[in-house]
């Protein structure tokens, strides 16, 4: 089995729409994408992956999970996180339906 398949990505959101997409194992946070939901925007602030998971494609998997969430909840993504912004710019055709490029 591919190691990335066994890492479950969970969304943890508080009542104010702030939270993270995370991968946790044995109480340790191994990956995190910090987000906030403001109206119809899902704002990505920061993405970080532990050294333990580097090179396993976890960052793009977090992005895929977040984009699926945004699509299912009809949200537009504001990519303040440099990693997510770079990925969106590199593959605009994949994300044009959810990417809020006009946000300032």
C-alpha positions, 0 to 999 in steps of 0.5 A, a space after each residue: 500500500 502507498 504510504 500516502 493512502 493511509 494518511 487520512 486528511 481531516 477538516 477541523 473547523 471552529 464555529 468562526 470558520 477557522 481551522 485546518 485540513 490536517 493529518 495526525 498520527 498518534 497525536 502528532 500533527 504531520 501536515 496542516 493547511 490553515 484555512 478560514 472561511 469568510 462568506 463565500 471565500 475559503 482563505 488558505 493561509 499556510 501549508 506545512 508538511 512534516 519531514 516525516 512525510 516529505 516527498 510523498 505528495 502530501 501537499 498536493 493531496 491537501 490541496 485536492 482535499 481542500 478544492 473538493 471541499 470548496 467545490 462541494 460547498 460552492 466556495 471560492 479559494 483565496 490562495 494566500 499560502 505561497 505553496 497553494 498560490 504557486 500550484 494554482 498558477 502552475 495549473 490554472 485549468 484545474 482550479 479556475 472554477 474555484 480560484 478567486 483571483 480577484 480577491 484583494 
